[in-house]
């Protein structure tokens, strides 16, 4: 069964409310948890451990959903805003990892 991002966001927020993460966790705690999960992601990337990579990415997104909910902001709105900032950028990534913007 496929679940879209909107539905998953709602399910995660319900899960967090049932455990009092929302509204009692602090935004700082959720942010620090996301940073910790980024460390796990980096470790999994270094090991090329795909199951651990997927787990860490999911955990980071859960933390960010909780963080946004605690700030009463919409994570999907944040994502749309980021896309709107980059959508018209032109350029390409060089083999050395440098992004070259087109004028």
Secondary structure, DSSP 8 states (H G I E B T S, - for coil): ----HHHHHHHHHHHHHHTTHHHHS-HHHHHHHHHHHHHHHHHHHHHT-HHHHHHHHHHHHHHHHHHHHHTT--HHHHHHHHHHHHTT--EEE-TTS-EEE--
